[in-house]
Amino acid sequence: MFCLAITGGIGSGKSYVVRLMEAFGFPAYIADIRAKGLYKSDNNLMNTLVNLLGPEIVVNGELQKEVMASKIFRDKWILREVNKIVHPLVMKDFLTWRESKKSEGFNTILFESAIFFETPEFHDIADKVVVVVAPESVRISRVMKRDSISEELVRERIAKQWSDEDRIRMADFIIFADGKRAIMPQIIKIFEATGIVIN
């Protein structure tokens, strides 16, 4: 089974790229969404995070994403600790999901994570890695609009992630989601270069 990983910084446009790829019939594992599902379904995980981050991250049984994010993105130690707790569970969940897709007859899958390169547990699962990039000004504008947060907060989050330059050095392919270049032709070129068959 061929696994194509898609990564990129916050606001880069990677989720849009994944949706376009999914339109060809390839199933996608979205690490961030699956992790949120684990928060809801795994009481031990939720209790561990509450012990680490404080009871205010949960209100009426629901994880407060913005409260959690504000704690994580302001403290590198907390970010590392949360990652040590969550990433192995995401990896286990992905392997189960991958097996289910294999049994359904799929031979190509997508794995999307903003922190693919920063997460050593993820490295062995991908055959090729696509990095989605966009100018910082575009990324900031997208995230401010999407999350209704200030420019300062967006810049703070960008600063905590790898730079595009670092990601590009490790990429097999690059997609420019700058709003100027059409994305679909870039995707088709990647499919052709990797031998991914479009049904």
C-alpha positions, -999 to 999 in steps of 0.1 A, spaced: 0 0 0 14 34 -11 11 62 15 14 98 4 20 122 33 8 158 29 22 185 53 27 222 56 25 250 80 -7 265 95 -27 282 68 -6 268 40 -36 253 22 -27 216 29 -63 207 39 -76 221 5 -49 200 -13 -60 169 6 -97 175 -3 -87 178 -40 -68 145 -38 -97 128 -20 -119 137 -49 -100 111 -69 -112 85 -45 -81 82 -22 -90 79 15 -73 104 38 -62 101 74 -63 136 88 -42 134 120 -56 165 137 -92 154 132 -85 118 143 -66 131 174 -97 152 183 -118 120 180 -94 103 204 -99 131 229 -136 123 229 -135 85 228 -105 79 252 -112 89 288 -77 80 299 -63 104 273 -86 132 284 -79 127 321 -41 127 314 -44 160 295 -65 175 322 -39 166 348 -12 181 326 -30 212 313 -56 219 340 -94 214 343 -102 245 322 -95 226 290 -127 207 294 -162 222 297 -192 199 300 -172 170 287 -160 189 256 -124 197 250 -119 235 246 -96 236 216 -86 272 218 -78 270 256 -57 239 250 -40 256 220 -32 287 240 -14 266 266 4 244 241 17 271 217 30 293 246 51 266 263 75 243 244 77 219 274 40 215 275 39 210 237 65 183 240 46 166 268 13 166 250 29 153 219 45 124 238 10 115 251 -10 120 219 13 110 190 17 73 199 -21 70 202 -25 87 168 0 63 153 -18 33 167 -51 46 154 -36 52 120 -22 17 117 -57 3 125 -72 27 99 -46 17 73 -54 -20 77 -91 -13 73 -84 6 40 -62 -22 28 -90 -48 35 -114 -25 15 -91 -28 -15 -74 6 -15 -38 6 -27 -31 43 -21 -39 64 10 -32 99 21 -18 110 55 -22 147 65 -4 162 94 9 198 100 37 184 121 47 154 100 84 162 100 85 172 136 70 139 146 95 110 143 68 84 149 52 94 116 83 92 94 82 55 85 46 54 74 50 76 42 65 65 9 66 101 -4 60 135 13 43 165 -3 49 199 13 23 226 7 36 261 9 22 297 7 35 332 14 34 340 51 11 370 45 -14 347 28 -12 321 56 -17 347 83 -48 361 65 -63 326 60 -59 316 97 -72 349 110 -103 345 89 -107 308 96 -101 308 134 -112 344 142 -79 351 160 -54 380 160 -24 383 137 -2 382 168 -16 347 177 -12 334 142 24 346 141 30 330 175 18 296 161 38 299 129 69 306 150 64 273 169 63 252 137 91 243 113 99 269 86 89 263 50 126 262 41 132 233 66 101 214 52 112 219 16 146 205 23 129 172 33 101 172 8 98 148 -22 73 172 -38 62 208 -33 28 223 -40 25 261 -42 -9 271 -28 -3 308 -32 -36 316 -49 -17 323 -82 -8 289 -94 -35 263 -101 -32 234 -77 -48 206 -97 -20 204 -123 6 202 -95 -13 173 -80 -16 155 -113 22 158 -118 28 142 -84 5 114 -92 23 108 -125 57 110 -108 48 85 -81 29 61 -104 -4 67 -85 -32 55 -107 -62 77 -110 -94 56 -115 
